[in-house]
Amino acid sequence: MSGNVRLLDETLAAAKAEGRAALIAYLPAGFPTVDGGIEAAKAVIEGGADIVEIGLPHSDPVLDGPVIQTADDIALRGGVRIADVLRTVKEAHEATGRPILVMTYWNPVDRYGVERFAAELAEAGGAGCILPDLPVQESASWREHADKHGLATVFVVAPSSEDARLAEITAVGSGFVYAASLMGVTGTRTSVSSQAEDLVRRTRATTGTPVCVGLGVSDAVQAAEVARFADGVIVGSAFVKRMLDAPDSATGLEEVRALAADLAKGVRGRA
């Protein structure tokens, strides 16, 4: 079975045709439970997210701040496994028809088996993989299997990335480019980094692939600000925090659905 990279491409193109940025939501698998994580993924799409990234919980999430680290810890203590991550992708995609990616550090994929992971992600209906710590120069094996199974390979660029490095990364990535808006870890912030717009401009000079911005966006006003210059707005910690702060799972689902609806207005310039 082939993965859904084409669906991802079509979704981003459709948002562009509407004159807006796509809304991309991040949620870790297994949080607060495996079933609860699946319902949360459905809820953000019901609220207005175009694309969902499902995080594969990791014990040493170097890109993630305290909010996502807390959620990852809950998931890991609950016994989440790669099979649960793939199940989350499968059920979220089947229920919504939306493109679902996995965001993961490289070690779990390497240990699981590159071919096996790519094949099973495609079988689950996944659209691709975001690999923040996989160096481009060491990515040939993964890209070979991802291409074979119809999966996007999304790399992360940062404000520190020099132009030559940006060109090297965008030459081999697919789906979209994940532009980290600042140097640091994930988390909600009171303002969006001024470095983000410059990074998007420099990245676009190297590729026609959509450039989506993450790290720090937490409300509709910030989403609107980023949507003005990016092809997609990525929001993670704000969703996770709503769920962590909710008194029960039902309220948590209501909260993330409402936040997605608010952010969806933002990416449409209606904040």
Number of C-alpha atoms within 10 A of each C-alpha: 12 21 26 26 27 16 18 24 18 14 17 26 17 15 18 15 10 10 15 23 31 27 29 26 27 26 28 30 33 30 27 21 19 21 15 18 24 27 18 29 31 24 23 28 24 16 19 21 26 24 27 28 27 29 23 25 28 18 9 11 17 14 17 19 16 14 18 28 21 16 23 27 18 17 23 19 10 14 12 20 16 16 12 19 23 24 20 28 28 19 19 27 24 15 13 14 13 22 28 34 29 26 21 22 22 17 12 15 18 13 9 11 13 18 18 13 21 27 21 18 31 25 17 24 28 34 32 29 27 25 20 17 15 16 13 18 9 9 15 12 10 21 20 14 17 26 17 15 24 22 29 25 23 23 23 24 24 19 18 13 15 14 14 9 15 22 17 14 23 23 14 15 21 21 24 24 28 25 25 26 26 21 13 14 16 25 22 20 15 10 13 21 17 10 15 22 20 13 26 25 13 17 26 18 12 17 17 12 18 21 25 26 29 26 28 26 29 24 21 22 20 20 31 24 19 26 23 18 19 25 25 30 31 26 29 27 27 25 26 24 21 17 23 18 11 15 10 10 17 13 14 23 23 18 23 27 23 18 23 28 18 19 30 27 18 25 28 20 18 12 16
